[in-house]
Amino acid sequence: MAALISIGQILAPQGNKGEVRIWPLTDSLERFDRLHRVVLAQQKADSGQAMYIEAVRTQGRFVIIKFAGVNTIDGAETLRGLYIKIAQEE
């Protein structure tokens, strides 16, 4: 499996439709616009849960992401604190 790097951390749900607020760990917020699939995991983990991205937008210094299959505030709450990771080659 490819080495993973963290590009953001999920801070909290955003609204009540399953979106989450991300603290970016990269200087390029545009990087998030090109993503279709990411891995959600604990900070030190080398593997985690693959998730598909439905929508991305920015709000000030934050990135707001809507993941496929996460449609409620409760679903988004379960993702709090996880890191968004991508393969190092990406």
Summary of the structure (lengths in Angstrom):
residues: 90
radius of gyration: 11.9
end to end distance: 13.6
largest distance: 34.7
contacts: 251
relative contact order: 0.35
helix: 10%
strand: 49%
